[in-house]
């Protein structure tokens, strides 16, 4: 099914998304890193959270973590 995405493909998206920030650090140095990567960091954070919370792709096993009605509490389901 072409709509399914593997853990490896999602991880590659995260690595690719961090490329801009890494390039800034290499070219300009730590002291000159800009806010340009903010959007990339937000997308990557969301994707990483989905991998763990929604898709159960974490090292703790096939657990799905659900946010409890926006309270910040996390419920673990197997």
C-alpha positions in Angstrom: 0.0 0.0 0.0 1.6 3.3 -1.1 0.0 5.2 1.7 1.8 3.3 4.5 5.1 4.8 5.6 7.8 2.8 7.4 9.6 3.8 10.6 12.8 4.1 8.5 11.1 6.5 6.1 9.7 8.7 8.9 13.2 8.8 10.5 14.7 9.8 7.1 12.2 12.7 7.0 13.3 13.8 10.5 17.0 13.7 9.5 16.3 15.6 6.3 14.3 18.2 8.2 17.2 18.9 10.6 19.5 19.5 7.6 18.9 23.2 7.4 19.6 23.8 11.1 22.8 21.6 10.9 23.9 23.6 7.8 23.5 26.9 9.7 25.6 25.6 12.6 28.3 24.4 10.3 28.4 27.5 8.1 27.8 30.3 10.7 28.7 28.6 14.0 26.6 28.1 17.1 26.5 31.8 18.0 25.0 32.8 14.7 22.2 30.2 14.3 19.0 31.9 13.2 15.3 31.3 13.8 15.0 30.1 10.2 14.6 26.5 11.2 11.7 27.1 13.5 9.1 25.7 11.1 11.2 22.7 10.4 11.7 22.0 14.1 7.9 22.3 14.7 7.2 19.8 11.9 9.8 17.4 13.1 8.6 17.6 16.7 5.1 16.8 15.5 6.2 13.9 13.4 8.4 12.4 16.2 5.4 12.8 18.6 3.2 11.0 16.1 5.7 8.2 15.8 5.6 7.5 19.5 2.1 8.6 20.6 0.0 7.6 17.6 1.9 4.9 15.7 3.6 3.1 18.7 7.0 3.3 17.1 9.2 3.6 20.2 11.8 1.5 21.9 9.4 0.6 24.7 7.4 -1.5 22.3 4.1 -1.4 20.4 2.4 1.0 22.8 0.1 3.8 21.7 0.0 6.8 24.0 -3.1 9.0 23.9 -3.4 12.5 25.2 -6.2 12.6 27.8 -8.5 15.4 26.6 -5.8 18.1 26.2 -4.9 17.9 29.9 -1.4 16.9 29.2 -1.8 13.5 30.8 -0.7 10.6 28.8 -2.5 7.2 28.8 -0.6 4.1 27.6 -2.5 1.5 25.5 -1.2 -1.7 24.1 
